[in-house]
């Protein structure tokens, strides 16, 4: 699931959902939905935008999802 990975990366970057939203251009409510709804999956474009804002590579986020 992407949500726990996203939340872990966001907290490691010491960002709030609001800060991540501003940095990535992804709506804060959508970030919240991704983090809290296990059935929600982001598009590839959103993964890249979030990863860039978090200062990590998109493949790293995806690898973490695969390892769960």
C-alpha positions as CSV (number, residue, x, y, z in Angstrom):
1,X,0.0,0.0,0.0
2,X,1.3,3.4,-0.9
3,X,-0.3,5.4,2.0
4,X,2.0,4.2,4.8
5,X,5.1,4.7,2.6
6,X,4.0,8.2,1.7
7,X,3.3,9.1,5.3
8,X,6.7,7.7,6.5
9,X,8.5,9.6,3.8
10,X,6.6,12.8,4.6
11,X,7.4,12.5,8.3
12,X,11.0,11.7,7.6
13,X,11.2,14.9,5.5
14,X,9.6,16.7,8.5
15,X,6.7,18.0,6.4
16,X,3.1,18.5,7.1
17,X,0.5,17.4,4.6
18,X,0.0,21.1,3.9
19,X,3.7,21.7,3.2
20,X,3.8,18.6,0.9
21,X,0.8,19.8,-0.9
22,X,2.3,23.2,-1.6
23,X,5.7,21.7,-2.6
24,X,4.2,19.1,-4.9
25,X,1.1,20.8,-6.3
26,X,-1.0,17.9,-5.1
27,X,-4.2,18.8,-3.1
28,X,-3.8,18.3,0.6
29,X,-7.1,16.4,0.9
30,X,-5.8,14.0,-1.8
31,X,-2.6,13.5,0.2
32,X,-4.7,12.7,3.2
33,X,-6.8,10.3,1.2
34,X,-3.7,8.5,-0.1
35,X,-2.2,8.2,3.4
36,X,-5.4,7.0,5.1
37,X,-7.3,5.0,2.4
38,X,-5.7,1.6,1.6
39,X,-7.7,1.4,-1.6
40,X,-6.4,4.6,-3.0
41,X,-3.5,4.5,-5.4
42,X,-1.8,7.6,-7.0
43,X,-1.1,8.0,-10.7
44,X,2.5,7.8,-11.9
45,X,2.5,11.6,-12.3
46,X,1.5,12.1,-8.7
47,X,4.1,9.7,-7.5
48,X,6.8,11.7,-9.3
49,X,5.5,15.0,-8.0
50,X,5.3,13.7,-4.4
51,X,8.8,12.1,-4.6
52,X,10.4,15.3,-6.0
53,X,8.8,17.4,-3.2
54,X,10.0,14.9,-0.6
55,X,13.5,14.8,-2.0
56,X,13.5,11.2,-2.9
57,X,13.4,9.2,-6.1
58,X,10.1,7.9,-7.3
59,X,11.6,4.4,-7.6
60,X,12.6,4.5,-4.0
61,X,8.9,5.1,-2.9
62,X,7.8,2.3,-5.2
63,X,10.5,-0.1,-3.9
64,X,9.3,0.6,-0.3
65,X,5.8,-0.3,-1.4
66,X,7.0,-3.6,-2.9
67,X,8.9,-4.5,0.2
68,X,5.8,-4.3,2.4
